[in-house]
Structure formats: structure tokens, C-alpha cells
Amino acid sequence: LRTGRKCFCFDDPQKLFSRKRTARNSHFTCSTIDATIPLLSSTRVVEDGALSSSTSPATDSALLAVFFEGTANSLRPTTTQVGVFFEACNHYDITEPGAVLSPHMAAFKMGYDGCGVAYGLPGTIWAVGLLTQCTAVVKRVKQLLEVRKHVSVVVFGLSRGGIAALMLAKQLADYDVDRLSVQMCVFDPVPGNLVCITRYLDVFALNAASYVMDCSACRTLRRVLALYPHGPLPDLAFHAPILPIYPSSDLCDVEEDAVLGCHQVGKSSFLWSWIGGEAKSTGEG
């Protein structure tokens, strides 16, 4: 794992659970489930209508939920829980450029296939397409701000989709903090770049890892939940996740937790167990 210009290798899972980050606004804990529920409650279907599209007259605020899949994953057909959450979300889908923003709705969603699915080999190798997807979201945010006083953006990204979420946060960094707020949940954000190349050869910060490593200037970023599975993948897989630098604690609430599993396996075991527990507690499922 890499933070700032230092590289950390966790060969022992216990090191990841016990490590305290030097950043003043974040830490590793084992209370992952308790920390996850408040943020993901904004992106899951429950009876309180948190994700239900509003059909009331236009209000002063709007909510935009954004979903970024991992490199080789698609939203349709569903391949991961990102797709499950996207389909379960009742917001009005404005992903397609031709979708019209209805003045009678206050809740919207956008979702994107993994860059390898949408952009082929270049997307798989170099993460081509992530910035294009983020630019489309930024365009929608601008449209919403033209008719609403405040827009709340909730982003959920897996693997390279987590990198896309961080890219989006950077593109929205300079907006008026009184009019735009961003909340983000990233699971194992993996840029696909080798640490040595990023540290020593990418002097102009052109690759995905360098682009999102420092998010400290993202003023609109209000809350981050970053989940990291404890089991590492082989070095040949180029799946080393990153630990970005976030805004200071007085601006952004950051929680970085370790979960059991290995990349998508960790996501499946954690999120599905959480969903099952919630369903039982609410008498659903």
C-alpha cells in the first residue's frame, strides 16, 4: 500500500488491521460494519425512501448518486454489488446524454461500466475512459447547479471505479462548498500502475495513481469511506491499492477500514453479509 511518496507492504494481515495512519484525519480500525452503515445508507434501498426518486415539485436541493464499476465488470448484466446497488437505486437515471433533467425530480443517478468493458484494451491496461466518465458526471452537476441551490453527490466505486471516484472528487474540488457536497465510498481503489513507475518515472504525474494520490485540495469532499481487503493479490496482477491524502479533518470525515477477503472476494463477503444482516434486522429478505 502506498501513501504520499512512501510505499507500505502488508505481508501480515494483522499489520493492516493495527496500523495507524500518520494522516491526522484518518485511521484504520476494525469497526468496519458500524462505520459503513451511515454512508452506504445513502446508497441502498430502504423503506425510508433514501433512494426513491422524488416526484414532488422542484426543491432547492438535489441528490446525485454515481456508481463506477471495476475494470472488467458491467452494470448490466450485474456482475458485482455495484450493479446491485445501481439497479436497486430508484433515482431517475440521467447517465445517457439525452436524458432530460425533470424539474419535478430531486433524486438522480448515473452509472458506468468498468473502463475495460467500455473502452476495451486501452481501458484495461491504462484506465482509458475514467476521465471521460467523470467529465460526463461533472457536466450533469453543472446542469443541476443551474436550477438548484445545493447538490449532494454520493459516489460508490470499486477497484478502478474507486479511482474514478477520486478523479471525480478532484474535478469537483473548486466548486462552491455552500452549493456542492461530495460523499464517497471506495472499495479497494486500484489504479493499475506499478509503484516504482509512479514514484520514479512519472515526474509529470500523468498516470492514474499520481493523479489521485493527493486529494487534500478537494474542498467539496465532506466524507470518505475507504475499504481495503486484507488479502493481497500477486504482484503480477498490478492490483496494489492506494491510500490517498484527503482534506484536513475539519473539512472531511475520513474512515479507512480493513475487511476480510481479497479484492472482489472481500467486497462480496463483506457487503453481502452486511446486506443480509440489515435485511434480517428490518424483517426483509
Solvent accessible surface area in square Angstrom, and as a share of the most:
residue,aa,sasa,rsa
1,L,30,0.15
2,R,4,0.02
3,T,20,0.12
4,G,18,0.17
5,R,136,0.50
6,K,134,0.57
7,C,61,0.37
8,F,57,0.24
9,C,109,0.66
10,F,30,0.13
11,D,108,0.56
12,D,57,0.30
13,P,52,0.32
14,Q,121,0.54
15,K,98,0.42
16,L,5,0.02
17,F,39,0.16
18,S,79,0.51
19,R,45,0.16
20,K,136,0.58
21,R,20,0.07
22,T,127,0.74
23,A,28,0.22
24,R,199,0.73
25,N,18,0.09
26,S,8,0.05
27,H,69,0.31
28,F,2,0.01
29,T,28,0.16
30,C,93,0.56
31,S,53,0.34
32,T,9,0.05
33,I,84,0.43
34,D,105,0.55
35,A,19,0.15
36,T,0,0.00
37,I,49,0.25
38,P,65,0.41
39,L,2,0.01
40,L,1,0.01
41,S,34,0.22
42,S,31,0.20
43,T,3,0.02
44,R,34,0.12
45,V,68,0.39
46,V,34,0.20
47,E,158,0.71
48,D,116,0.60
49,G,30,0.29
50,A,38,0.30
51,L,3,0.01
52,S,53,0.34
53,S,29,0.18
54,S,35,0.23
55,T,111,0.65
56,S,52,0.33
57,P,102,0.64
58,A,61,0.48
59,T,65,0.38
60,D,84,0.44
61,S,54,0.35
62,A,4,0.03
63,L,42,0.21
64,L,0,0.00
65,A,1,0.01
66,V,1,0.01
67,F,1,0.00
68,F,2,0.01
69,E,4,0.02
70,G,1,0.01
71,T,26,0.15
72,A,85,0.66
73,N,13,0.07
74,S,15,0.09
75,L,9,0.05
76,R,149,0.54
77,P,108,0.68
78,T,63,0.37
79,T,76,0.44
80,T,6,0.03
81,Q,10,0.04
82,V,0,0.00
83,G,0,0.00
84,V,45,0.26
85,F,8,0.03
86,F,5,0.02
87,E,76,0.34
88,A,37,0.29
89,C,3,0.02
90,N,82,0.42
91,H,8,0.04
92,Y,74,0.28
93,D,48,0.25
94,I,0,0.00
95,T,27,0.15
96,E,121,0.54
97,P,121,0.76
98,G,67,0.64
99,A,22,0.17
100,V,112,0.64
101,L,38,0.19
102,S,29,0.19
103,P,85,0.53
104,H,110,0.49
105,M,46,0.20
106,A,17,0.13
107,A,8,0.06
108,F,1,0.01
109,K,13,0.05
110,M,1,0.01
111,G,8,0.07
112,Y,28,0.11
113,D,46,0.24
114,G,1,0.01
115,C,0,0.00
116,G,14,0.14
117,V,71,0.41
118,A,53,0.41
119,Y,78,0.30
120,G,35,0.33
121,L,120,0.60
122,P,57,0.36
123,G,0,0.00
124,T,66,0.38
125,I,80,0.40
126,W,169,0.59
127,A,9,0.07
128,V,70,0.40
129,G,8,0.08
130,L,3,0.01
131,L,83,0.41
132,T,82,0.48
133,Q,8,0.04
134,C,0,0.00
135,T,77,0.45
136,A,38,0.30
137,V,0,0.00
138,V,15,0.09
139,K,124,0.53
140,R,15,0.06
141,V,0,0.00
142,K,106,0.45
143,Q,57,0.25
144,L,1,0.01
145,L,20,0.10
146,E,139,0.62
147,V,103,0.59
148,R,10,0.04
149,K,137,0.58
150,H,51,0.23
151,V,0,0.00
152,S,22,0.14
153,V,0,0.00
154,V,5,0.03
155,V,1,0.00
156,F,2,0.01
157,G,0,0.00
158,L,0,0.00
159,S,5,0.03
160,R,13,0.05
161,G,0,0.00
162,G,0,0.00
163,I,0,0.00
164,A,0,0.00
165,A,0,0.00
166,L,0,0.00
167,M,9,0.04
168,L,0,0.00
169,A,1,0.01
170,K,64,0.27
171,Q,52,0.23
172,L,0,0.00
173,A,9,0.07
174,D,122,0.63
175,Y,45,0.17
176,D,72,0.37
177,V,46,0.27
178,D,114,0.59
179,R,85,0.31
180,L,0,0.00
181,S,13,0.09
182,V,1,0.01
183,Q,44,0.20
184,M,0,0.00
185,C,4,0.02
186,V,0,0.00
187,F,1,0.00
188,D,7,0.04
189,P,0,0.00
190,V,3,0.01
191,P,2,0.01
192,G,14,0.13
193,N,36,0.18
194,L,64,0.32
195,V,35,0.20
196,C,71,0.42
197,I,69,0.35
198,T,2,0.01
199,R,85,0.31
200,Y,142,0.54
201,L,131,0.65
202,D,18,0.09
203,V,117,0.67
204,F,160,0.67
205,A,47,0.36
206,L,144,0.72
207,N,27,0.14
208,A,11,0.08
209,A,3,0.02
210,S,16,0.10
211,Y,70,0.27
212,V,0,0.00
213,M,14,0.06
214,D,71,0.37
215,C,0,0.00
216,S,52,0.34
217,A,75,0.58
218,C,2,0.01
219,R,112,0.41
220,T,1,0.00
221,L,0,0.00
222,R,92,0.33
223,R,66,0.24
224,V,1,0.01
225,L,3,0.01
226,A,0,0.00
227,L,1,0.01
228,Y,1,0.00
229,P,14,0.09
230,H,50,0.22
231,G,17,0.16
232,P,103,0.65
233,L,60,0.30
234,P,94,0.59
235,D,133,0.69
236,L,157,0.78
237,A,40,0.31
238,F,90,0.38
239,H,67,0.30
240,A,43,0.33
241,P,20,0.13
242,I,6,0.03
243,L,3,0.01
244,P,0,0.00
245,I,64,0.33
246,Y,10,0.04
247,P,1,0.01
248,S,27,0.17
249,S,66,0.43
250,D,120,0.62
251,L,93,0.46
252,C,2,0.01
253,D,84,0.44
254,V,4,0.02
255,E,33,0.15
256,E,0,0.00
257,D,0,0.00
258,A,2,0.02
259,V,7,0.04
260,L,120,0.60
261,G,17,0.17
262,C,36,0.21
263,H,17,0.08
264,Q,65,0.29
265,V,101,0.58
266,G,0,0.00
267,K,2,0.01
268,S,40,0.26
269,S,61,0.39
270,F,16,0.07
271,L,1,0.01
272,W,113,0.40
273,S,68,0.44
274,W,7,0.03
275,I,43,0.22
276,G,29,0.28
277,G,38,0.37
278,E,38,0.17
279,A,20,0.16
280,K,170,0.72
281,S,86,0.55
282,T,81,0.47
283,G,72,0.69
284,E,72,0.32
285,G,123,1.18
